[in-house]
Amino acid sequence: MSSVSPKPSSLSITKLFSDDFLGSIVGFACHDGELAVCGGRGSGYMLTGDIHALRLHLSVADKTLYDVYITDDAIWLVGEEGYVARSTDGVQTWEVLDTASKRSRLFCVAEDAQGRVWVGGENGALGYFEKGKKTIRKVQGLNNTIGGMTPSSLGLLICSSG
């Protein structure tokens, strides 16, 4: 596992346990001094905290997790079998949201300027949650794999294959 060194502070996330135990860190997010990373193989884990004190959360999901995103009011996770969950209480509890995408791994999550939280992944899986809503609104007609997304001044930038 690589080290992460955000500027101007110096934080290192190094190998915490063997790769067989936790797997790789595959997603990370920073928001207002808060850092979250996620990963795992078959049993997702997270590290959260500010740049001076990280807390390990084991088995936050019974799925492999691929990405994490922090909004002003929640932390969002996505993973295999269409897994989407959010925590609004500092990762004490998780609300799993239905995406009806059980056949797709979800690789990315991001918030747009309108406060909608978007998720994307395999088999054209792309959709969003309106602020405060629990139901996904799917974008139809895609077959590409959505591999990444990030907010920008141009709107939500989405990276896809094919």
Salt bridges, closest charged atoms under 4 A:
ASP19 OD2 - LYS15 NZ 3.72
ASP32 OD2 - HIS31 NE2 3.54
GLU34 OE2 - ARG55 NH2 3.94
ASP62 OD1 - LYS63 NZ 3.60
ASP72 OD1 - HIS31 NE2 2.78
ASP73 OD2 - LYS131 NZ 3.42
GLU81 OE1 - LYS63 NZ 3.03
GLU95 OE1 - ARG86 NE 3.05
GLU95 OE2 - LYS134 NZ 3.13
ASP112 OD2 - ARG116 NE 2.67
GLU122 OE2 - ARG105 NH2 2.58
